[in-house]
């Protein structure tokens, strides 16, 4: 049975809420270990077969501080043989040119270090102008908008986690 590591910034309220929803949905099928990115070290990722990262995009396409400070450490981690999935938080109405950019940056880093990306979603499901997280017709992960579309989040998370389960097992 695959072991899931759910990595996020514990101090971010909406990110923690999204991670709790994802962790609950996945824990029905797999052991889920939570990891605060602020305290992560390279060895933190060794036990995971699947790494699910939840991260918001700050301001004009920036990583939050805890993630930004973790980038040098993450660049040393081999994700070879691991499946990686991303959930991003963003606001396509107020920041349409930077929508969920953070997961795009992280997906690039994790893939460069050998991770296999799972959990992509159709870009047409979202309203924005530009995003580093967009590849072709897809986003590199689930994108949630707590400011404008809070009412859709539970359904989005359930659908995404159901799809992740299929991709984890394939």
C-alpha positions in Angstrom: 0.0 0.0 0.0 1.5 3.4 -1.0 2.5 5.8 1.7 1.3 9.4 1.2 3.2 12.4 2.5 1.0 15.5 2.6 3.3 18.5 2.7 2.1 22.1 3.4 2.7 25.2 5.5 0.9 24.5 8.8 0.6 28.3 9.6 -1.5 29.2 6.5 -5.2 29.0 7.4 -6.7 28.2 3.9 -3.8 26.0 2.9 -4.2 24.0 6.2 -8.0 23.7 5.5 -7.4 22.4 2.0 -4.7 20.0 3.2 -7.1 18.7 6.0 -9.8 18.0 3.4 -7.3 16.2 1.1 -5.7 14.3 3.9 -9.1 13.1 5.1 -10.2 12.0 1.6 -7.0 10.1 1.0 -6.8 8.5 4.4 -9.7 6.3 3.6 -7.4 4.4 1.3 -3.8 5.1 2.3 -1.7 5.9 5.3 -1.2 9.7 5.2 1.7 11.4 7.0 1.6 15.2 7.3 4.7 17.3 7.0 5.1 21.0 7.7 7.3 22.3 4.9 8.8 24.8 7.4 10.4 21.8 9.3 11.1 19.5 6.3 14.5 18.1 5.7 15.5 15.9 2.7 15.0 12.7 4.7 11.4 13.8 5.4 10.5 12.7 1.8 12.2 9.2 1.9 9.2 7.3 3.3 6.7 8.6 0.8 5.7 6.8 -2.3 3.4 9.8 -3.2 4.1 13.4 -2.2 1.0 15.7 -2.2 2.0 19.3 -1.7 -0.6 22.1 -0.9 0.6 25.6 -1.5 -0.9 29.0 -2.1 0.4 31.6 -4.5 1.2 35.0 -2.9 0.8 38.4 -4.5 2.2 38.4 -8.0 3.1 34.7 -8.5 5.3 34.2 -5.4 5.8 31.2 -3.2 4.9 31.7 0.4 7.8 32.3 2.7 8.1 28.8 4.2 8.1 27.2 0.7 10.4 29.8 -0.7 12.9 29.1 2.1 12.6 25.4 1.4 13.5 25.6 -2.3 17.3 25.1 -1.7 16.6 22.0 0.4 14.0 20.7 -2.1 16.6 21.0 -4.9 18.7 18.4 -3.1 15.9 15.8 -2.8 15.6 13.0 -5.3 12.0 12.3 -6.1 12.9 9.4 -8.5 10.3 6.7 -8.2 7.8 8.9 -6.4 4.5 10.3 -7.7 4.0 13.9 -7.0 0.7 15.9 -6.9 0.0 19.5 -6.2 -3.0 21.5 -4.9 -2.7 25.3 -5.3 -4.6 28.1 -3.8 -5.1 31.2 -5.9 -7.5 34.0 -6.9 -8.1 34.1 -10.6 -10.2 37.3 -10.4 -7.8 39.5 -8.5 -4.6 37.9 -9.8 -5.5 36.6 -13.3 -1.9 36.8 -14.6 -0.4 34.7 -11.7 -3.1 32.1 -11.0 -1.7 29.3 -8.9 1.8 30.0 -10.2 3.3 28.4 -7.0 2.3 24.9 -8.0 3.8 25.4 -11.4 7.2 26.4 -9.9 7.1 23.4 -7.6 6.0 20.9 -10.2 8.9 22.0 -12.3 11.3 21.5 -9.4 9.9 18.1 -8.3 9.9 16.8 -11.9 13.4 18.0 -12.6 14.4 15.9 -9.5 12.8 12.8 -10.9 9.2 13.0 -9.7 6.3 11.7 -11.8 3.5 14.3 -11.9 -0.1 13.1 -11.3 -3.3 14.9 -10.5 -3.5 17.3 -13.4 -6.8 19.1 -14.0 -8.4 20.7 -17.1 -7.4 24.4 -17.4 -10.9 25.1 -18.8 -12.3 24.6 -15.3 -10.7 27.9 -14.1 -10.9 31.6 -15.0 -7.6 33.4 -15.4 -5.3 35.0 -18.0 -2.0 33.3 -17.4 -0.5 30.8 -15.1 2.9 29.1 -14.7 0.9 26.1 -13.6 -0.8 25.7 -17.0 0.7 23.2 -19.4 -1.2 22.9 -22.7 -4.8 22.4 -21.8 -4.1 21.3 -18.2 -3.1 22.7 -14.9 -0.4 20.8 -13.0 -2.8 20.1 -10.2 -6.0 21.1 -8.4 -6.5 24.8 -8.1 -8.8 26.2 -5.3 -10.1 29.7 -4.8 -11.1 30.3 -1.2 -12.0 34.0 -1.9 -14.4 33.7 -4.8 -15.4 30.0 -5.1 -15.4 28.6 -1.5 -18.7 26.8 -2.2 -17.0 24.6 -4.8 -14.0 23.4 -2.8 -15.5 20.3 -1.1 -16.6 18.9 -4.5 -13.4 19.8 -6.2 -11.3 18.1 -3.5 -13.5 14.9 -3.6 -13.3 14.7 -7.4 -9.6 15.3 -7.4 -8.8 12.8 -4.7 -10.9 10.1 -6.5 -8.8 10.7 -9.6 -5.6 10.7 -7.6 -6.5 7.3 -6.2 -6.8 5.9 -9.7 -3.5 7.5 -10.7 -1.7 6.3 -7.6 -2.8 2.7 -8.3 -1.9 2.7 -12.0 
